[in-house]
Amino acid sequence: MRIPFVAAVVLLPALLFAQIPPGYYDPAQGLTGEALRTALNGIISPHTVLQYSQLWAAFYRTDRRANNTVWDIYSDVPGGPLPYSYQFVTDQCGTYTGEGDCFNREHSFPVGWFNDVPPMNTDLFHIYPTDGWVNAQRGSWPYGTVNAPAYTSDNGSKRGPCTWPGCTGTVFEPINEYKGDLARGYLYMLTRYLNESQSWSTPITTGNEFFGWTESLLVAWCTQDPVSAKEIARNDSIYRIQGNRNPYIDNPQWVYSIWGPQAAIDEVVADDIRAWYAEGVLTIDLDPTLPSLSLSVRDALGRTVLQERSGTGRTAHPIDLVPGTYCLVIGDVGQRRVVRFVR
């Protein structure tokens, strides 16, 4: 077992800004929906493919803390003492009999889902150094939400029955601080491998599309856990190794342009309207100088779950919503505003 220590500050201010090459995303400008995903596929494909053995050295560049220890998302305790820490090279697995023994290579998108073949099996955008024991407990279970865990790691990651609406069976739930990281990695996988993924056999996709419950979960996690300085630095590091980037880290708004309830809405995101949901009531703050407008609420599958008039100023709208990400659409065609909110 490694000696516990308190995590240090890990990123310099210079790394807080993504180092996107000029013009890199020009072919995607002004696009939405499938046209945007297709354009992004062309931008980020192909990439420099690593050998499996090269992942160890790559981790030193992509997942290294300021004190030169391994940044393990399955054992990290942000802002608190870590249960253990690992040194590069000397603490590589090897064998293990419990948590804290060694770290190995975690394919967050399990290799069995794409037959463990290149280039997917060495693509760093979904591969992380993690504790070997926790990695084994996660296995090839999909990600989801868990209320009654059969297993809980030292940092609070959980395995157990899925509680997300529409999801059944066993899932693994990482801690909140890394849900967005992993979700944006999954969106990358179905963008970079837009064509290859049609033949994959996974419990979360059909062809090159996510199941409805998976898409709503990933969009919600992207919303709840925005892009962090760690993700930005990791994206830049992987670009220097593989020659491609994760567009959902560089441009988080593209999550909603392609996936989830806003994907079919080619309208302006509102900055003068606020909406929040609590205790069965959707509250909307609308500029009191505006007239009463039509409003609708759409779920992660694009279905309309509420349709009425907005009223003026602050209004309350009772509605029973299951957990997930929603879009509030206010106004008529050509003058609509869009506000995202999470239940």
C-alpha positions, 0 to 999 in steps of 0.5 A: 500500500502506498503512503497517503498524501494530500494532492498538490496544485497540479496545473500551471496558469499557462495550461488553463487555455487550450493550445488549439492550432489556428484553423483546426476546426474551420471545416466545422464552423456553422454546422450542427447535428450530424453534419457537424459530427461528420465534419469533426470526424474528418478533422480528428481522423486519422491520428498517430497510432501508438503501440500498446506498450507505449501507453505507459510512457504516454501516461507520464505526459498525459496523467502526471501530477505536479509532484510526478505521481500518477493521476488516477481518476479512480483513486483521486480525492479532489481537495482531500488526502489520497488513500494512496499514490503511485510512481511511474514505472515502479508501480506498474501492474503486475499482480495485485490482490487489493486496492493500492497495489499497483496501477494499470491501463484502464480502457474507459470504453472497454476493449471487448466492445470493439474487439480489442483492435487498433486504433481504438485499443491505444487511443489515449482519449479513453484510456487512463492509468488507474488502480488495478484492483478498481479497474478489475471491479469496474470490469466492462460494465457501462457507466451509470448511477448507483444508489445501492453499491455492491462495491465502493472504492476508497475514493467513492467510485461505485458498482451496482444496479443502475438507477438512471432512467431507462438503464438496467443491470450493473453499472459503474459510477465514477466520482462527480469530478470525473463524470464529464471527463469520461462522458466527453471521452465517450462522445469522442469515441462515437465521433472519431470512430463514426464509421467503425462503431457501426459494427461494435457490440456494446450495451450502450450503443446501436450502430453509431448512436447511443441508446437514449438513456446513455445519451441523456446520461452523458449529456447530463454529466457533461453539463454537471461536470464542465471542462476542467483545467486537467482536461484541457492540459490532457487534451493538449498533451494527447494532441502532441502525441497522437496529432488529434484533439477531443473537440468536446473539450475544446468546444463544449457547446458542440455536445449540445449541437450534436447530442441531446435535446438541443441537437435539433434546435438551430437557435440562439442560446439565451443569456437573458433567461434563467431556468431551474428545477426544484421540488417538482417545479420549473421556475423561469426568469424572463425579462419582464419587458417581453410579452408572453411567449410560447414555451416547451421543454424537451427531454434528452430524446427530443420529446416535448414534455411540457407545452404552454405559454411563458407568462412574463417576469418570474413564473412557476410551472409544475412538472414531474421530470425524471433525472436528466438534461432538458432544454427549455425553448421559448418563443416562436420559430425564427425568434426562439431562445434555448436554455439548458437545465438539469433535473 
